[in-house]
Amino acid sequence: MTTTTWVVIGCVIVAILLVAATAIRIVPEYQRGVVLRFGKLAGTRKPGLRLIIPVADRMIKVSMRVVTMPIQSQGIITRDNVSVDISAVAYYRVVDPVKAVVEIEDVHAAINQIAQTTLRKVVGQHSLDDVLAHTDSINDDILRILEMTAQEWGVEVRLVELKDIQLPGGMQRAMAREAEAEREKRAKIIAAEGEAVAAHQLSTAAKTMAENPIALQLRSLQTLMEIGVEKNTTVVFPAPLMASLADLTAFLSRENDARDAPGLRGDGSDKSDTVDSTISSGPFV
């Protein structure tokens, strides 16, 4: 074969390779291919090795994975006129690749913008206390609004969460003072309840000891044992006054009977003087 023939064969081979390169498409598992033939929708292509008509067809690959989209922080005025900076995060995925290509130009940018406006609108309808205490309900409201809008674009919004809430410095200090006052109030209430319970228990114990003197003696012995454990050098023994007087009266009665008894009259005067001097000298130990 002549040189011209080899050149022609080489050109044909190159043309075939170029046509094959433009006709063969590989669609990954997590994507779907939307085919437009001469600008019209020609269906979708599933994952795998797929062929399209060169020049006539154009394939647009659409990811079907869940996309994590941060919603940037923005200043929002709540219903009670408090300015807060709130950021959030949204999770969505494309469920209809045809709508995601045909119905909207940039689905990611559209979801981002509608999420920001929805966040501002929903938070503006709540007071600051509601925003801080009922974030779940706010998340649900934002998710519901986004779902209704995103369905037209073939997108499923799975989750929306408020990520960060920044309060003004003055508001933070005021809330800190309020929280501290609330804790002090609870502490005083708990202390008062404890004192009331302790007073009631002491009253019950006092009634029990008044009805049963032995319980009082046992309590006294227990107190002496507790004092002895602490290595004290001086121990004071509490003695009931009426019991001491009764013992003193009994002692005097026995001494008088012994002095008046027959056979002891000889030195009874001395004993009497001794007893009288002992009694007058001071209390008994």
Secondary structure as UniProt FT lines:
FT   HELIX           3..23
FT   STRAND          24..27
FT   TURN            29..30
FT   STRAND          31..37
FT   TURN            38..39
FT   STRAND          40..45
FT   STRAND          48..51
FT   TURN            54..56
FT   STRAND          57..63
FT   STRAND          67..77
FT   TURN            79..80
FT   STRAND          83..94
FT   HELIX           97..102
FT   HELIX           107..124
FT   HELIX           128..133
FT   HELIX           135..150
FT   HELIX           151..153
FT   STRAND          155..166
FT   HELIX           169..211
FT   HELIX           213..229
FT   TURN            230..231
FT   HELIX           241..260
FT   TURN            262..263
FT   TURN            266..267
FT   HELIX           268..281
//
